[in-house]
Amino acid sequence: MKYIAKAQTQKFTNSASCVVFEYPFGDKDINGAVSIVNGRYPEQGRVTNEVCKELMYVISGTGVLYIGKTVQKLEVGGLVFIEPGDEYYLEGKDLEVFMPCSPAWYPGQHKQII
């Protein structure tokens, strides 16, 4: 078993509208993060994970996820599965989501599409 307290997370400010707290388990097969979005992320264009499968569980707040031509309203308790290669962006109001990824998320496979 591994346990990471919130005080041990690594905080990343992805943009003015998105802050991420990564939980550093050091496992190559799975990892997780909590993201807080207030506004649009990314600020322009879309992002994609080329390798990772990503779940997005809504802890609090509201938002809208845009994947391709699909528009999905996000509400507390909702869960979204994002496939590798899906190009998306988020708009959130106090949106807090838990995002486990498999294999473990790493920056080199995450791309922004302008």
C-alpha positions in Angstrom: 0.0 0.0 0.0 1.1 3.6 -0.7 -0.5 6.7 0.8 0.1 10.3 -0.2 -1.3 13.1 2.0 -2.4 16.3 0.3 0.5 18.1 1.9 2.8 15.8 -0.1 1.3 16.6 -3.5 3.2 18.4 -6.2 1.3 21.6 -7.2 1.4 22.7 -10.9 -0.2 25.8 -12.3 -1.0 24.8 -15.8 -2.6 28.2 -16.7 -4.4 31.1 -15.0 -7.5 28.9 -15.0 -6.1 25.5 -14.0 -4.2 24.2 -11.0 -3.2 20.5 -10.6 -2.1 18.6 -7.5 -0.3 15.5 -8.5 0.1 12.5 -6.2 3.6 11.1 -6.7 3.2 7.4 -6.2 6.1 6.5 -8.6 4.1 3.8 -10.3 4.5 3.6 -14.1 1.1 1.8 -14.6 -1.2 4.3 -12.8 -1.2 7.7 -11.1 -3.7 10.4 -10.1 -4.2 14.1 -9.7 -6.8 16.6 -8.6 -7.4 19.5 -10.9 -9.2 22.7 -10.2 -10.5 24.7 -13.1 -12.0 28.2 -13.1 -12.5 29.3 -16.7 -11.2 27.6 -19.8 -8.4 25.0 -20.0 -6.5 25.2 -22.1 -7.0 28.9 -22.6 -6.9 28.3 -26.4 -7.0 25.2 -28.5 -7.3 21.7 -27.1 -5.2 19.2 -25.3 -4.7 15.5 -25.8 -3.0 12.6 -24.0 -1.3 10.5 -26.7 -0.7 7.4 -24.4 -2.8 7.7 -21.2 -6.4 6.7 -20.6 -7.9 9.2 -18.2 -10.9 9.2 -15.9 -12.3 12.5 -14.7 -14.5 12.3 -11.6 -16.3 15.5 -10.6 -15.7 16.2 -6.9 -17.3 19.7 -6.8 -18.4 22.6 -9.0 -19.7 22.5 -12.5 -18.3 22.5 -16.0 -18.5 21.5 -19.6 -16.1 19.1 -21.4 -15.7 19.4 -25.2 -14.3 16.4 -27.0 -14.5 16.6 -30.7 -18.1 17.5 -31.5 -19.4 16.1 -28.2 -20.4 18.6 -25.4 -20.7 17.0 -22.0 -22.1 18.8 -19.0 -20.1 17.9 -15.8 -21.8 17.7 -12.5 -20.8 16.5 -9.0 -20.6 12.7 -9.0 -20.2 12.3 -12.7 -17.4 10.3 -14.3 -15.9 10.7 -17.8 -13.6 8.3 -19.6 -11.2 10.0 -22.0 -9.4 7.8 -24.5 -5.8 8.3 -25.7 -5.9 10.8 -28.6 -9.2 12.5 -27.6 -8.7 16.2 -28.2 -10.6 18.2 -25.6 -10.9 21.4 -23.5 -12.8 22.2 -20.3 -14.8 25.2 -19.1 -15.3 25.1 -15.3 -16.7 27.1 -12.4 -15.1 26.0 -9.2 -14.7 22.6 -11.0 -12.6 20.1 -9.0 -12.0 16.8 -10.6 -10.0 13.7 -9.6 -8.1 12.2 -12.6 -6.5 8.8 -12.4 -4.5 7.9 -15.5 -3.2 4.6 -16.9 -0.4 4.2 -17.8 0.8 6.9 -15.4 0.6 10.4 -16.9 3.8 12.1 -17.9 4.4 15.4 -19.6 6.0 14.1 -22.8 2.7 12.4 -24.0 0.5 15.4 -23.2 0.1 17.8 -26.2 -1.6 21.1 -26.7 -3.3 21.5 -30.1 -3.7 25.2 -31.2 
